[in-house]
């Protein structure tokens, strides 16, 4: 039991590790946090210190599973620490803020976090909190006893290919997956929803893949207009910096994703498409398509490993078809032309007269990747 409280000592609990122990592991003391000036600054400091301490304990073989219990600040601090544990290690956060009415990003990140709503606050024990805490404890004990430890196994990494996908590209990626399987490769597919792409890149850095087929790269579009599928500033950089072979497709860059009630007024006049009751897709403007081409060119040109671009001309998403709400061949051609102009000249661009979700296009992209790794050193 680790105490990460900043102000007063814990009530009715004697922790195995005090908050001062956590701070001293990072070369500070709890007094430094209490005199840091603001509550927010102290929480930020403890969050980093706690994560470092948990990572240290795991490296020493002292953690088989973990539970984080806290209110708002406590949940954010403990979740940040649990995110340092590898995929496959049981990790559960219990908090009254885990209700679904707040963003889950701070509690989940890019890891396999389990989140439980505590229903009542964590101050004191009662019949409700005891039931919730007992169930969480039993769940983690069960995972430790019977759960999988296969996530850390990288023995098949040389035959594993990371692939990004959305519902708009599922049919093509399924065909791509089968084509790779026929050549003896396993596709590990990530949902490019603002978390999937960064998670894929993190695991690439941890040595899980032979290469990457970044088929659905919409996570570079949403940051331009405030969409919710925001892959962050390093999207499309990480795999290239690692030197891994990659085939990149501009799948779904022609839209950003919003909750229907949260579309900015500045985008109200753009074509939109109801993907489902929770998500509305908003068409990318011709000007934004040029900006995206510049981002692709800058980030992919810096790659240390082999790169290929595969671009379909028949549409970049499901609503991007003739007579569809996103059909704008001039805007899409603007992207292609700008990319060809700005991209490093030794990176080939292959143009295909297919729709992005055409299974045949998926098979062609798979073959392009298979050809690429024949040229690239293992």
C-alpha distance (Angstrom), angle and dihedral (degrees) to the residues before:
residue distance angle dihedral
X1 . . .
X2 3.79 . .
X3 3.81 122.2 .
X4 3.80 113.8 -146.7
X5 3.80 96.2 172.4
X6 3.78 114.8 133.0
X7 3.80 106.3 -162.5
X8 3.80 119.2 35.8
X9 3.81 130.0 14.7
X10 3.83 115.4 -94.9
X11 3.81 117.9 -85.2
X12 3.82 119.8 -120.4
X13 3.82 91.4 -12.4
X14 3.77 131.6 98.8
X15 3.80 105.7 -159.1
X16 3.78 123.0 -150.0
X17 3.80 88.3 -133.0
X18 3.79 120.8 31.2
X19 3.79 124.6 -146.2
X20 3.80 87.5 -111.4
X21 3.82 89.1 55.5
X22 3.80 88.9 53.3
X23 3.80 92.0 49.6
X24 3.80 93.7 45.9
X25 3.80 90.8 52.9
X26 3.81 85.5 64.3
X27 3.80 93.7 46.0
X28 3.81 97.4 -99.2
X29 3.81 137.1 86.6
X30 3.78 136.7 -125.7
X31 3.82 87.6 -106.1
X32 3.81 88.9 62.2
X33 3.79 89.7 56.5
X34 3.79 94.2 45.5
X35 3.79 90.9 52.4
X36 3.81 96.6 41.5
X37 3.80 92.6 108.4
X38 3.81 105.7 -112.2
X39 3.78 138.3 39.3
X40 3.79 90.5 -123.5
X41 3.79 92.7 54.0
X42 3.80 91.6 48.9
X43 3.82 91.8 49.4
X44 3.80 90.9 49.2
X45 3.80 91.1 51.1
X46 3.80 93.8 47.5
X47 3.80 91.7 46.8
X48 3.80 90.9 59.5
X49 3.80 93.7 41.3
X50 3.81 92.9 49.1
X51 3.81 92.0 48.9
X52 3.80 90.7 50.3
X53 3.79 90.9 49.5
X54 3.81 94.3 49.0
X55 3.79 91.0 48.0
X56 3.81 88.3 50.8
X57 3.82 92.1 51.7
X58 3.80 91.6 48.9
X59 3.80 91.6 50.5
X60 3.81 87.7 54.5
X61 3.81 90.6 53.5
X62 3.81 94.3 -112.0
X63 3.82 99.3 122.0
X64 3.81 124.4 70.5
X65 3.80 95.6 159.6
X66 3.79 137.7 -9.8
X67 3.80 142.4 -146.9
X68 3.79 124.2 -162.2
X69 3.82 116.3 -158.3
X70 3.77 122.2 -175.0
X71 3.77 150.0 116.3
X72 3.80 117.2 -111.8
X73 3.81 101.2 -49.8
X74 3.81 93.2 30.2
X75 3.79 92.2 52.5
X76 3.79 92.8 49.1
X77 3.81 91.8 47.7
X78 3.80 96.5 46.3
X79 3.81 93.5 42.4
X80 3.79 90.5 52.7
X81 3.80 89.1 53.0
X82 3.81 94.0 47.7
X83 3.81 90.1 51.2
X84 3.81 87.3 67.3
X85 3.82 89.2 67.1
X86 3.81 116.2 92.9
X87 3.79 123.1 -104.0
X88 3.81 109.2 -84.5
X89 3.81 95.9 37.3
X90 3.85 106.4 112.9
X91 3.81 110.8 -110.5
X92 3.81 127.7 170.9
X93 3.81 130.2 177.5
X94 3.81 118.1 -157.0
X95 3.79 117.6 -165.3
X96 3.80 143.5 138.4
X97 3.82 89.0 -123.9
X98 3.83 90.9 62.1
X99 3.78 91.0 88.6
X100 3.78 101.1 115.6
X101 3.80 91.8 -110.4
X102 3.78 91.3 95.7
X103 3.77 131.1 53.1
X104 3.80 112.6 -81.9
X105 3.81 94.1 -153.7
X106 3.84 95.1 97.1
X107 3.81 90.3 50.2
X108 3.81 99.0 43.4
X109 3.81 111.6 24.5
X110 3.81 109.4 168.9
X111 3.81 97.1 -42.5
X112 3.82 135.1 96.4
X113 3.80 93.4 -95.6
X114 3.78 121.9 165.7
X115 3.78 115.3 -148.1
X116 3.82 125.8 -159.9
X117 3.78 125.8 -170.4
X118 3.80 107.7 -132.5
X119 3.85 91.6 -154.7
X120 3.81 91.0 -153.0
X121 3.79 126.5 47.7
X122 3.78 118.7 -90.8
X123 3.82 94.9 -116.2
X124 3.78 105.4 117.8
X125 3.79 132.0 -22.8
X126 3.79 126.1 -77.6
X127 3.79 138.0 152.8
X128 3.82 92.8 -79.2
X129 3.79 98.1 45.4
X130 3.81 91.9 44.0
X131 3.80 90.7 54.3
X132 3.80 92.5 48.5
X133 3.81 95.1 44.8
X134 3.83 93.0 44.7
X135 3.80 91.2 51.8
X136 3.81 92.7 47.8
X137 3.79 90.8 49.2
X138 3.80 91.3 49.3
X139 3.80 90.6 48.2
X140 3.80 93.6 52.5
X141 3.81 91.5 44.2
X142 3.79 88.8 51.9
X143 3.80 92.0 49.5
X144 3.78 91.9 48.5
X145 3.80 90.9 48.9
X146 3.80 100.4 40.2
X147 3.81 107.9 11.1
X148 3.78 129.8 110.4
X149 3.77 126.2 -88.1
X150 3.78 94.2 -177.9
X151 3.81 96.9 104.5
X152 3.80 92.1 82.6
X153 3.82 91.6 54.2
X154 3.80 108.8 107.9
X155 3.80 96.2 167.7
X156 3.81 90.8 113.1
X157 3.79 95.8 45.0
X158 3.81 93.5 109.1
X159 3.83 88.8 61.9
X160 3.82 97.9 40.0
X161 3.81 124.3 96.4
X162 3.81 123.4 -167.8
X163 3.82 114.1 -136.2
X164 3.83 130.4 -176.1
X165 3.80 121.3 -143.0
X166 3.81 145.7 167.7
X167 3.79 131.1 -173.5
X168 3.81 86.4 -92.4
X169 3.82 90.7 63.0
X170 3.81 102.6 31.5
X171 3.81 98.7 109.9
X172 3.79 92.9 50.5
X173 3.81 93.4 45.2
X174 3.80 91.3 49.8
X175 3.80 89.1 55.8
X176 3.81 89.8 45.0
X177 3.81 90.4 51.5
X178 3.79 91.5 52.4
X179 3.80 91.9 47.9
X180 3.81 90.5 52.5
X181 3.81 90.8 46.8
X182 3.79 89.6 55.1
X183 3.79 87.9 58.1
X184 3.83 92.8 48.5
X185 3.81 98.9 -98.7
X186 3.81 129.5 125.2
X187 3.80 118.8 -139.8
X188 3.81 115.3 -141.9
X189 3.81 103.8 -161.0
X190 3.82 124.7 -152.2
X191 3.81 125.6 -165.2
X192 3.80 105.7 -125.0
X193 3.80 95.7 -141.1
X194 3.80 99.0 130.1
X195 3.80 92.6 -78.5
X196 3.80 103.4 50.1
X197 3.79 96.3 62.6
X198 3.82 95.1 49.1
X199 3.83 89.9 44.1
X200 3.80 89.4 52.8
X201 3.79 90.6 50.2
X202 3.81 92.1 48.9
X203 3.80 91.4 52.0
X204 3.80 90.4 46.2
X205 3.80 87.5 57.3
X206 3.82 88.5 50.8
X207 3.81 91.6 57.2
X208 3.79 103.4 -105.5
X209 3.82 99.9 131.1
X210 3.79 144.0 57.6
X211 3.78 89.2 -152.8
X212 3.79 145.6 -33.9
X213 3.79 136.7 -105.4
X214 3.80 102.3 -163.1
X215 3.78 93.7 -165.2
X216 3.82 98.8 159.1
X217 3.80 112.9 43.2
X218 3.81 101.8 165.1
X219 3.81 90.4 124.5
X220 3.82 89.2 84.7
X221 3.82 91.2 57.0
X222 3.80 101.7 55.0
X223 3.83 95.9 60.8
X224 3.81 89.1 61.1
X225 3.80 94.2 62.2
X226 3.82 105.0 19.2
X227 3.81 99.2 -96.0
X228 3.79 121.0 161.6
X229 3.83 96.7 -119.3
X230 3.80 92.6 76.3
X231 3.80 112.2 158.1
X232 3.80 94.3 -171.8
X233 3.81 132.5 -119.8
X234 3.81 96.0 -61.2
X235 3.79 97.3 55.4
X236 3.85 109.6 129.6
X237 3.82 91.4 14.0
X238 3.80 104.9 79.8
X239 3.80 102.0 62.1
X240 3.80 91.5 47.8
X241 3.80 92.0 49.0
X242 3.82 88.7 52.9
X243 3.80 90.7 54.1
X244 3.81 93.7 -125.1
X245 3.82 118.8 152.2
X246 3.78 110.4 -104.0
X247 3.78 139.4 -179.2
X248 3.81 111.8 -159.1
X249 3.80 126.3 -159.2
X250 3.84 123.2 -173.5
X251 3.79 89.9 -132.6
X252 3.82 113.8 168.0
X253 3.80 96.0 -5.9
X254 3.81 85.8 129.3
X255 3.80 93.4 79.4
X256 3.79 145.1 39.7
X257 3.81 123.4 -146.3
X258 3.81 125.2 -124.6
X259 3.74 140.6 166.5
X260 3.82 101.8 -106.8
X261 3.81 93.2 -117.2
X262 3.80 93.1 48.0
X263 3.80 102.3 58.2
X264 3.83 107.8 129.1
X265 3.82 115.4 -116.3
X266 3.81 88.8 -121.3
X267 3.82 89.3 66.5
X268 3.79 97.5 42.2
X269 3.80 93.3 103.6
X270 3.80 96.0 53.3
X271 3.82 122.6 100.2
X272 3.82 111.6 -93.0
X273 3.77 137.6 -171.4
X274 3.82 129.6 -157.3
X275 3.80 104.4 -127.7
X276 3.81 91.0 177.6
X277 3.84 135.9 -30.2
X278 3.82 91.4 -78.6
X279 3.82 102.5 41.4
X280 3.78 131.4 51.5
X281 3.79 121.1 -171.7
X282 3.82 117.9 -141.0
X283 3.82 119.8 -159.1
X284 3.80 118.2 -112.6
X285 3.80 113.2 -118.9
X286 3.83 122.0 -120.1
X287 3.81 88.9 -110.4
X288 3.79 91.9 52.3
X289 3.80 90.0 49.2
X290 3.81 88.1 59.7
X291 3.81 90.9 48.9
X292 3.80 90.1 50.7
X293 3.80 89.8 51.0
X294 3.81 88.6 53.9
X295 3.84 90.2 50.8
X296 3.80 91.9 49.3
X297 3.80 91.2 48.4
X298 3.80 95.4 47.4
X299 3.79 97.0 45.3
X300 3.80 99.2 39.5
X301 3.80 93.4 43.2
X302 3.80 88.0 62.3
X303 3.83 92.4 58.1
X304 3.78 116.9 125.3
X305 3.80 93.6 -158.9
X306 3.80 133.3 57.7
X307 3.81 116.5 -67.2
X308 3.79 133.1 -171.0
X309 3.81 127.8 -175.3
X310 3.80 120.3 -147.3
X311 3.81 114.8 -169.7
X312 3.83 125.2 -176.5
X313 3.80 117.1 -150.9
X314 3.81 97.2 -162.2
X315 3.81 95.4 75.9
X316 3.81 138.3 -53.4
X317 3.82 99.1 -129.1
X318 3.81 141.1 16.5
X319 3.85 95.4 -88.7
X320 3.82 89.9 44.1
X321 3.80 98.1 89.2
X322 3.82 132.2 108.1
X323 3.83 107.9 -65.4
X324 3.82 89.0 9.4
X325 3.83 121.0 125.9
X326 3.82 93.2 -109.2
X327 3.81 98.1 43.8
X328 3.81 105.6 128.3
X329 3.81 109.1 142.1
X330 3.81 92.1 175.8
X331 3.82 92.6 57.9
X332 3.80 91.5 46.1
X333 3.81 90.9 47.9
X334 3.80 88.4 50.4
X335 3.80 88.6 58.2
X336 3.80 92.0 49.8
X337 3.79 94.4 47.3
X338 3.81 94.7 46.4
X339 3.80 91.2 47.4
X340 3.80 91.9 50.7
X341 3.79 88.9 50.3
X342 3.83 97.3 48.2
X343 3.82 104.3 31.4
X344 3.80 119.9 100.6
X345 3.79 103.6 -87.5
X346 3.81 96.9 -127.1
X347 3.83 92.1 60.1
X348 3.82 108.6 93.9
X349 3.80 121.2 -134.2
X350 3.80 116.2 -155.1
X351 3.82 117.2 -160.7
X352 3.81 119.5 -154.8
X353 3.81 127.7 -170.5
X354 3.79 92.8 -136.2
X355 3.78 138.4 101.3
X356 3.81 114.3 -102.6
X357 3.82 90.8 -116.3
X358 3.80 95.1 48.2
X359 3.83 109.3 119.9
X360 3.79 89.8 -139.3
X361 3.80 89.5 57.7
X362 3.80 88.7 52.1
X363 3.79 90.4 53.1
X364 3.81 91.5 48.0
X365 3.80 91.3 52.1
X366 3.81 90.5 49.4
X367 3.80 90.5 52.9
X368 3.79 90.1 48.2
X369 3.80 88.7 55.6
X370 3.79 93.0 46.4
X371 3.80 89.6 52.2
X372 3.80 90.1 47.8
X373 3.80 95.8 55.1
X374 3.79 90.1 49.8
X375 3.80 85.8 64.1
X376 3.81 96.6 41.1
X377 3.83 124.4 77.5
X378 3.79 115.0 -113.8
